[in-house]
Amino acid sequence: MRLVCSAVIDTASSTSATGAGMPRPVQITVTGAAGQVGYALLFRIASGQMYGEGQPVVLRLLEIEPAMKVLEGVVMELEDCAFPLLAGIEATSDLATAFSGTSFALLVGAVPRKAGMERKDLLGVNGGAFKPQGRAIAENAASSVRVLVVGNPSNTNCLIARSNAPEVPADRWFAMMRLDENRAHSLLAKRAGVPNDQVTNLAVYGNHSSTQFPDYENALIGGLPAVEVIKDQAWLEGEFLELAKRRGTAIIEARGLSSAASAANAVIDSVVSILRPTPPGEFASLAVSSGGQYGVPAGLQFGFPVRSDGTSVDVVTGQQHSEFATGQIRATTAELLEERAEVEGLL
């Protein structure tokens, strides 16, 4: 393993990194930092879009050894942007270095899905990388670390990493469902002929896969139930769900590559929904460790509607579902149980 560059600025004190009166930099780890999603994500973090305009950050960038030269170029670009909030960069292929003192670990790195592949095809390819990453987080990260898993299959990869880091509380681990939410959100807005900000409370249940359930039954459009605004049950149960569930595949077929910019955008949205209080009466989608809500077996990393108070994230309970929706949730639960059984040796 070799270290390409150490932190460009000494972050021992807040004044040396960002000037008097600024808070100490937050350490953020991004794995797969030279990949498509990583490249689309890093500049947004460094510009302040994730932690806010008043919070300096240090980026701890992890890559595999063959990609270190590419990562070196990414670091050069980050430096050339002269972001005021970018207090330092650590680029490395060493797990302990990458997760040292980190407050938020974004596990982005994974072999991307290619044409003809389903998400579950990646289980064997990517699952093994998340066991050592989980241990490295437990052994090196800040005691308050939070983790968002993006690399597919994200729910089960998160389960693998979490299972190998029992020292880190289960409620600090998240898998990304926000890309699915954003996709479904846009589809409903387009169908209703309204701006995107008119659609709220659209949770995606279950797995980040083709079994996911974007819950249109509890979604709102302009403050009204979506099913009252879009009075086409056949479209909601059919074309809408199919488009939302297969959007990733459609993008691969169209551009020959998996989603990158939209995934990076969803990472930012996800972290913001964890770190900042949820607006009153609203919720967002995240895969968290199930506590048995909605009949989901405890311990599965499952997509739910969640709310945050800025410190803790809780599942929104009490939503009502039709027989059709309940069947959808059961199907995605069954898939996650199958995935868990397939990776049992890594847990």
C-alpha positions as CSV (number, residue, x, y, z in Angstrom):
1,M,0.0,0.0,0.0
2,R,1.3,3.5,-0.7
3,L,0.1,6.9,0.4
4,V,-0.2,9.3,-2.6
5,C,-0.6,12.5,-0.7
6,S,-1.1,13.4,2.9
7,A,-3.4,16.1,4.2
8,V,-2.5,19.3,2.3
9,I,-3.1,21.5,5.3
10,D,-2.4,20.7,8.9
11,T,-5.7,20.3,10.6
12,A,-4.5,20.1,14.2
13,S,-6.2,23.4,14.9
14,S,-9.2,25.1,13.4
15,T,-7.3,28.4,12.8
16,S,-4.5,26.8,10.8
17,A,-7.0,25.1,8.5
18,T,-9.7,27.6,7.8
19,G,-9.0,30.8,9.7
20,A,-10.0,32.1,13.1
21,G,-13.6,31.4,14.3
22,M,-14.3,28.5,12.0
23,P,-15.2,25.0,13.5
24,R,-12.7,22.2,13.4
25,P,-12.8,20.3,10.1
26,V,-15.0,17.2,9.8
27,Q,-13.2,14.1,8.5
28,I,-15.2,12.4,5.7
29,T,-14.2,9.2,4.0
30,V,-15.2,8.3,0.5
31,T,-14.3,4.9,-0.9
32,G,-14.0,4.3,-4.6
33,A,-13.1,8.0,-4.8
34,A,-11.7,7.8,-8.4
35,G,-14.8,6.1,-9.7
36,Q,-17.7,7.6,-11.5
37,V,-19.9,8.3,-8.5
38,G,-16.9,9.3,-6.4
39,Y,-15.8,11.8,-9.0
40,A,-19.3,13.3,-9.2
41,L,-19.6,13.5,-5.4
42,L,-16.3,14.8,-4.2
43,F,-16.5,18.3,-5.6
44,R,-20.0,18.7,-4.1
45,I,-18.8,17.7,-0.7
46,A,-15.7,20.0,-0.9
47,S,-17.9,23.0,-1.9
48,G,-20.0,22.7,1.2
49,Q,-23.2,21.0,-0.1
50,M,-23.1,18.1,2.3
51,Y,-22.2,19.6,5.7
52,G,-23.1,23.2,4.9
53,E,-21.3,26.4,4.0
54,G,-19.8,27.0,7.5
55,Q,-18.2,23.6,8.0
56,P,-14.7,22.8,6.8
57,V,-14.0,19.3,5.7
58,V,-11.0,16.9,5.3
59,L,-11.6,14.3,2.5
60,R,-10.1,10.9,3.2
61,L,-10.1,9.1,-0.2
62,L,-9.7,5.4,-0.6
63,E,-9.0,3.5,-3.8
64,I,-7.5,0.2,-4.8
65,E,-3.9,0.2,-5.7
66,P,-4.4,0.1,-9.5
67,A,-6.6,3.2,-9.4
68,M,-4.2,5.3,-7.3
69,K,-2.8,7.2,-10.3
70,V,-6.3,8.2,-11.4
71,L,-7.0,9.3,-7.8
72,E,-3.9,11.4,-7.9
73,G,-5.4,13.3,-10.8
74,V,-8.7,13.8,-8.9
75,V,-6.8,15.2,-6.0
76,M,-5.1,17.7,-8.3
77,E,-8.5,18.8,-9.6
78,L,-9.8,19.3,-6.1
79,E,-6.8,21.4,-5.2
80,D,-7.2,23.4,-8.4
81,C,-10.8,24.3,-7.3
82,A,-9.4,26.1,-4.3
83,F,-12.5,25.4,-2.2
84,P,-12.5,27.6,0.9
85,L,-13.9,24.8,3.0
86,L,-11.6,22.0,1.9
87,A,-9.1,21.9,4.8
88,G,-7.2,18.8,3.7
89,I,-7.0,15.7,1.5
90,E,-5.7,12.3,2.3
91,A,-5.5,9.9,-0.6
92,T,-4.6,6.3,0.2
93,S,-5.1,2.6,-0.6
94,D,-4.8,1.7,3.1
95,L,-8.0,1.0,5.0
96,A,-6.7,2.1,8.4
97,T,-5.5,5.4,7.0
98,A,-8.7,6.0,5.0
99,F,-11.0,5.6,8.1
100,S,-8.7,7.2,10.7
101,G,-10.8,9.6,12.8
102,T,-13.6,9.8,10.2
103,S,-17.0,11.1,11.3
104,F,-18.9,10.1,8.2
105,A,-17.9,7.1,6.0
106,L,-19.4,7.0,2.5
107,L,-18.9,3.5,1.1
108,V,-19.2,4.2,-2.6
109,G,-16.6,1.9,-4.0
110,A,-17.9,-1.2,-5.7
111,V,-17.8,-2.9,-9.1
112,P,-20.6,-1.1,-11.0
113,R,-23.5,-2.9,-12.6
114,K,-23.1,-3.4,-16.3
115,A,-25.6,-4.1,-19.1
116,G,-27.4,-7.4,-18.5
117,M,-26.7,-7.5,-14.8
118,E,-29.2,-7.2,-12.0
119,R,-28.3,-5.8,-8.6
120,K,-28.2,-9.2,-7.0
121,D,-25.6,-10.4,-9.5
122,L,-23.1,-8.1,-7.6
123,L,-23.5,-10.0,-4.3
124,G,-20.6,-12.3,-4.8
125,V,-18.5,-9.6,-6.6
126,N,-18.7,-6.8,-4.1
127,G,-19.8,-8.4,-0.8
128,G,-16.3,-9.5,0.2
129,A,-14.9,-6.0,0.2
130,F,-17.3,-4.7,2.9
131,K,-16.2,-7.2,5.6
132,P,-12.7,-5.6,6.0
133,Q,-14.2,-2.1,5.6
134,G,-16.5,-2.8,8.5
135,R,-13.6,-3.9,10.7
136,A,-11.5,-0.9,9.6
137,I,-14.3,1.5,10.6
138,A,-14.7,-0.1,14.0
139,E,-11.0,0.0,14.7
140,N,-10.1,3.5,13.3
141,A,-13.1,5.8,12.9
142,A,-14.3,8.4,15.3
143,S,-16.5,7.1,18.1
144,S,-19.5,9.0,16.7
145,V,-19.0,7.7,13.1
146,R,-22.0,7.3,10.8
147,V,-21.9,5.2,7.7
148,L,-23.8,5.4,4.4
149,V,-23.4,2.5,2.0
150,V,-23.8,3.3,-1.7
151,G,-22.0,0.5,-3.5
152,N,-24.3,-2.1,-4.7
153,P,-25.9,-4.3,-3.5
154,S,-26.1,-1.6,-0.9
155,N,-28.5,-3.0,1.6
156,T,-26.7,-6.3,2.0
157,N,-23.3,-4.7,1.7
158,C,-24.3,-2.5,4.6
159,L,-25.5,-5.5,6.5
160,I,-22.1,-7.2,5.9
161,A,-20.1,-4.2,7.1
162,R,-22.3,-3.6,10.1
163,S,-22.1,-7.2,11.2
164,N,-18.3,-7.0,11.2
165,A,-18.3,-3.8,13.3
166,P,-20.4,-4.6,16.3
167,E,-18.6,-1.8,18.3
168,V,-20.5,0.7,16.1
169,P,-24.2,0.9,17.1
170,A,-26.6,-0.4,14.5
171,D,-28.4,2.9,14.3
172,R,-25.3,4.5,12.8
173,W,-25.5,2.4,9.6
174,F,-27.5,3.4,6.5
175,A,-27.9,2.2,3.0
176,M,-29.0,4.6,0.3
177,M,-32.6,4.5,-0.9
178,R,-32.7,8.2,-1.9
179,L,-31.9,7.6,-5.5
180,D,-35.0,5.4,-5.8
181,E,-37.0,8.0,-4.0
182,N,-35.8,10.8,-6.2
183,R,-36.6,8.7,-9.3
184,A,-40.1,7.9,-8.2
185,H,-40.6,11.5,-7.0
186,S,-39.8,12.8,-10.5
187,L,-42.1,10.3,-12.2
188,L,-45.1,11.3,-10.0
189,A,-44.4,15.0,-10.5
190,K,-44.2,14.6,-14.3
191,R,-47.4,12.5,-14.4
192,A,-49.3,15.1,-12.3
193,G,-47.9,18.0,-14.3
194,V,-46.5,19.8,-11.2
195,P,-43.0,21.0,-10.1
196,N,-40.9,18.5,-8.2
197,D,-41.3,20.4,-4.9
198,Q,-45.0,19.6,-4.9
199,V,-44.3,15.9,-4.3
200,T,-43.6,14.9,-0.6
201,N,-43.7,12.0,1.7
202,L,-42.8,9.4,-0.9
203,A,-41.0,6.6,0.9
204,V,-39.3,3.6,-0.8
205,Y,-39.6,0.4,1.1
206,G,-37.3,-2.5,1.1
207,N,-34.3,-3.2,-1.1
208,H,-32.5,-1.0,-3.6
209,S,-33.4,-3.4,-6.4
210,S,-36.1,-4.2,-8.8
211,T,-38.3,-5.5,-5.8
212,Q,-38.4,-2.1,-4.1
213,F,-41.7,-0.5,-3.4
214,P,-42.1,3.2,-3.9
215,D,-45.1,3.9,-1.7
216,Y,-47.4,6.1,-3.8
217,E,-50.3,5.3,-1.4
218,N,-48.9,7.5,1.3
219,A,-47.3,10.1,-1.0
220,L,-48.6,13.6,-1.2
221,I,-48.8,15.9,-4.3
222,G,-49.5,19.5,-3.4
223,G,-50.5,18.4,0.1
224,L,-53.2,16.0,-1.3
225,P,-52.9,12.2,-1.5
226,A,-51.2,11.2,-4.7
227,V,-53.9,8.7,-5.5
228,E,-56.4,11.6,-5.5
229,V,-54.3,13.7,-7.8
230,I,-53.3,10.9,-10.2
231,K,-56.6,9.0,-10.5
232,D,-55.2,6.1,-12.5
233,Q,-54.7,3.1,-10.3
234,A,-53.7,0.9,-13.2
235,W,-50.8,3.3,-14.0
236,L,-49.7,3.6,-10.4
237,E,-49.7,-0.2,-9.9
238,G,-48.2,-0.9,-13.3
239,E,-46.2,1.5,-15.4
240,F,-45.2,3.8,-12.5
241,L,-43.7,1.0,-10.4
242,E,-42.1,-0.6,-13.4
243,L,-40.4,2.6,-14.5
244,A,-39.2,3.4,-11.0
245,K,-37.9,-0.1,-10.3
246,R,-36.1,-0.4,-13.7
247,R,-34.8,3.1,-14.0
248,G,-31.2,2.1,-13.3
249,T,-31.3,-0.6,-16.0
250,A,-32.8,1.9,-18.5
251,I,-29.9,4.4,-17.8
252,I,-27.3,1.7,-18.3
253,E,-29.0,0.7,-21.6
254,A,-29.1,4.4,-22.7
255,R,-25.6,5.6,-21.8
256,G,-23.7,2.3,-21.4
257,L,-22.8,3.2,-17.8
258,S,-24.5,3.1,-14.5
259,S,-26.0,6.2,-12.8
260,A,-23.3,8.5,-11.5
261,A,-24.4,12.1,-11.2
262,S,-27.9,11.2,-9.9
263,A,-26.4,8.8,-7.5
264,A,-23.9,11.4,-6.2
265,N,-26.9,13.8,-5.8
266,A,-28.7,11.2,-3.8
267,V,-25.7,10.7,-1.5
268,I,-25.8,14.4,-0.6
269,D,-29.6,14.3,-0.1
270,S,-29.2,11.2,2.1
271,V,-26.6,12.7,4.4
272,V,-28.5,16.0,4.7
273,S,-31.6,14.0,5.7
274,I,-29.5,12.3,8.5
275,L,-27.7,15.4,9.8
276,R,-30.4,18.0,9.6
277,P,-33.9,17.9,11.2
278,T,-36.6,16.7,8.9
279,P,-39.2,19.4,8.1
280,P,-42.4,19.0,10.1
281,G,-44.8,16.5,8.7
282,E,-42.4,15.1,6.2
283,F,-40.0,12.1,5.9
284,A,-37.3,10.7,3.7
285,S,-36.2,7.2,2.5
286,L,-33.2,5.4,4.1
287,A,-32.4,1.8,4.6
288,V,-31.8,1.3,8.4
289,S,-31.5,-1.7,10.6
290,S,-35.0,-3.0,11.1
291,G,-36.4,-3.1,14.5
292,G,-39.4,-5.1,13.4
293,Q,-41.4,-2.3,11.9
294,Y,-44.0,-3.2,9.3
295,G,-43.4,-6.9,9.9
296,V,-39.8,-6.7,8.6
297,P,-37.5,-9.1,10.5
298,A,-35.2,-7.4,12.9
299,G,-31.7,-6.7,11.7
300,L,-32.4,-6.5,8.0
301,Q,-31.0,-3.4,6.4
302,F,-34.4,-2.2,5.0
303,G,-35.7,0.9,3.3
304,F,-38.3,2.8,5.4
305,P,-39.7,6.2,5.8
306,V,-37.6,8.0,8.4
307,R,-37.4,11.2,10.3
308,S,-34.3,12.8,11.9
309,D,-34.0,15.3,14.7
310,G,-30.4,16.1,13.6
311,T,-29.0,13.6,16.1
312,S,-31.0,10.3,15.7
313,V,-32.9,8.8,12.9
314,D,-36.2,7.0,13.5
315,V,-38.6,5.0,11.4
316,V,-41.9,6.5,10.8
317,T,-44.5,4.0,11.9
318,G,-48.3,3.8,11.5
319,Q,-48.5,4.1,7.7
320,Q,-51.4,2.1,6.3
321,H,-51.0,-0.1,3.2
322,S,-53.4,-1.8,0.9
323,E,-53.2,-5.6,0.3
324,F,-51.4,-4.8,-2.9
325,A,-48.8,-2.7,-1.2
326,T,-48.4,-5.2,1.6
327,G,-47.6,-7.8,-1.0
328,Q,-45.0,-5.6,-2.5
329,I,-43.3,-5.1,0.9
330,R,-43.4,-8.8,1.6
331,A,-41.7,-9.5,-1.8
332,T,-38.8,-7.1,-1.2
333,T,-38.4,-8.5,2.3
334,A,-38.1,-12.0,1.0
335,E,-35.4,-10.9,-1.5
336,L,-33.4,-9.3,1.3
337,L,-33.7,-12.5,3.4
338,E,-32.4,-14.5,0.4
339,E,-29.5,-12.1,0.0
340,R,-28.7,-12.4,3.7
341,A,-28.6,-16.2,3.4
342,E,-26.3,-16.0,0.4
343,V,-23.7,-13.9,2.3
344,E,-24.0,-15.7,5.7
345,G,-20.3,-16.6,5.6
346,L,-19.4,-12.9,5.6
347,L,-21.6,-11.9,8.5
